[in-house]
Amino acid sequence: MAEVSSAFCTSFLPKFPKLPVLPNIHGFAASSRASHRLTRCSISAEPMPSGTSSSTIPWGCEIESLESAFALQRWLSESGLPPQKMDIRRVDVGERGLVALKSIRKGEKLLFVPPSLVITADSEWTNTEAGYVMRSNSVPDWPLLATYLISEASLRDSSRWSIYISALPRQPYSLLYWTRAELDMYLVASQIRMRAIERVSDVTGVYTDLRARIFSKHPTVFPEEVFNLETFKWSFGILFSRLVRLSAMDGKVALVPWADMLNHNSEVETFLDYDKSSRGIVFSTDRVYQSGEQVFISYGKKSNGELLLSYGFVPKEGTNPNDSVELSLSLEKNDKCYNEKVDALRKHGLSTPQQFPLQITGWSLEMMAYAYLVVSSSDMRQRFDEMAACAAGKTKSRMGINYPELEEQTLQFILDCCESSISKYSKFLEGGSPLDPITANVQEANRRLLLKQLAVALCTSERRILFRAQYILRRRLRDIRSGELRALTIFNGFRKLFK
Ligand SMILES: C[S@@+](CC[C@H](N)C(=O)[O-])C[C@H]1O[C@@H](n2cnc3c(N)ncnc32)[C@H](O)[C@@H]1O
């Protein structure tokens, strides 16, 4: 039986692990070529014909061209990939994708990519010296794989992966390719902006660490013309958008050629994993596909912001049941108990401000607990620790904590935070971008148009969730207040009766 994993474990792009740094060091990349086109189901960044602030990567392909994808398909078949029920085609969603060649049943196992055709941290290096140096420095999986990909790519036809690498996008789509000014201008309202800035800085940090600790000591093995920030931005972009975590292989991360031609659909619930019985990477379909239909998998239960961050696309509004927006809550600076509350938060690994995910279905117990802490006064100080622990998700009760006396004030606080966030989104969405620099370059103008479309799609979906929360909160507050009013009217009625 297939051991198909659940959500996060096998999804494309596992969460960037607490940055894959080299031992004993801390720390751990945006301009481009992108034409604009709105697909029917989602919006994604596509490469622009050469020109514009382009990447200088000499390998990979322009994704519009299927030639390299067909070559990949031929090479994989000759190298042991069994006959497939799917074929690489140009598709409406995701540029290239896998399309059913015949009808496929629900629950059918597909792919069967043998481990010999998979790239992992254990793969053999064509440049054995480079592999030896990296392994003897105990470089963790992510930086190791990023370096491996560059090393193999630079060796062109001498690498066994040359046909695979030629079919990879020359410029993977992700926020790594947005400039800081673009992130600031287009994602000003969204918390994804900070996540993108951190990611760029993490990738830069990893490259800087590798250069300082390893590359600079072995310049003939790792020449700067090949191993530089630009190539690392490419390889990390590939890893972010194509790496899979295989839970049946003890969580090993891998690049799985062919399987990585599958596009994501947020309503699909099937993930890639290693199947011990067939000894291959498979997935089981969760629905029927007719011949000619594109087959999808899930990259994990990700919000639209996370999908934009790692994969460079935003699903069509309202189609992602896992969508959420990060709401930022913070302690009031003039709170008399500010320091005590900060200490309680710190003790449980939280800070101020702190972000919490808000979904269309509502908010978490953690967010409510944090808001309780924000609004509570000094006479609740013995409860601060309990509130902070619950905000950190450390409470044992599934019901969380409940302070009816703080309910109204807490909901009002969350409503104020939602409204302040909504006004930032509305300013961006309705105010246009007056700061948009004017450019005479058509390609650059197209690229900016695309980034703006992506940002508008993201911000519209995030604001929609906030609007929904605003509606729920207002109704709850109205009910609380009208309940109080009714109680007061009854009380006054009794008072008159007894007078
Ligand atoms: C694992 S690859 C899938 C194969 C890819 N379409 C290709 O041609 O190489 C992930 C990339 O596919 C694209 N993609 C996947 N799902 C998508 C979707 N639902 N809408 C738009 N683009 C998608 C994004 O560009 C993403 O970075």
The ligand as a MOL file (V3000), in Angstrom:
LIG
                    3D

  0  0  0     0  0            999 V3000
M  V30 BEGIN CTAB
M  V30 COUNTS 27 29 0 0 0
M  V30 BEGIN ATOM
M  V30 1 C 7.1500 22.3270 -9.1180 0
M  V30 2 S 7.0940 23.4890 -10.3910 0 CHG=1
M  V30 3 C 5.7980 22.8490 -11.4090 0
M  V30 4 C 6.2070 22.7840 -12.8760 0
M  V30 5 C 6.3100 24.1270 -13.5470 0
M  V30 6 N 4.9770 24.5460 -14.0210 0
M  V30 7 C 7.2950 24.1280 -14.7000 0
M  V30 8 O 6.8880 24.4100 -15.8380 0
M  V30 9 O 8.4730 23.8830 -14.4540 0 CHG=-1
M  V30 10 C 6.3960 24.8360 -9.5130 0
M  V30 11 C 6.1310 26.0490 -10.3560 0
M  V30 12 O 4.9970 25.8210 -11.2120 0
M  V30 13 C 4.1630 26.9800 -11.2690 0
M  V30 14 N 2.8400 26.6300 -10.6930 0
M  V30 15 C 2.5210 25.5560 -9.9610 0
M  V30 16 N 1.2230 25.5510 -9.6340 0
M  V30 17 C 0.6890 26.6700 -10.1540 0
M  V30 18 C -0.6210 27.2550 -10.1400 0
M  V30 19 N -1.6460 26.6710 -9.5240 0
M  V30 20 N -0.8020 28.4470 -10.7880 0
M  V30 21 C 0.2410 29.0700 -11.4170 0
M  V30 22 N 1.5130 28.5680 -11.4590 0
M  V30 23 C 1.7320 27.3760 -10.8380 0
M  V30 24 C 4.8580 28.0550 -10.4490 0
M  V30 25 O 5.6270 28.8290 -11.3250 0
M  V30 26 C 5.7450 27.2560 -9.5210 0
M  V30 27 O 6.8820 27.9820 -9.1220 0
M  V30 END ATOM
M  V30 BEGIN BOND
M  V30 1 1 1 2
M  V30 2 1 2 3
M  V30 3 1 2 10
M  V30 4 1 3 4
M  V30 5 1 4 5
M  V30 6 1 5 6
M  V30 7 1 5 7
M  V30 8 2 7 8
M  V30 9 1 7 9
M  V30 10 1 10 11
M  V30 11 1 11 12
M  V30 12 1 11 26
M  V30 13 1 12 13
M  V30 14 1 13 14
M  V30 15 1 13 24
M  V30 16 1 14 15
M  V30 17 1 14 23
M  V30 18 2 15 16
M  V30 19 1 16 17
M  V30 20 1 17 18
M  V30 21 2 17 23
M  V30 22 1 18 19
M  V30 23 2 18 20
M  V30 24 1 20 21
M  V30 25 2 21 22
M  V30 26 1 22 23
M  V30 27 1 24 25
M  V30 28 1 24 26
M  V30 29 1 26 27
M  V30 END BOND
M  V30 END CTAB
M  END
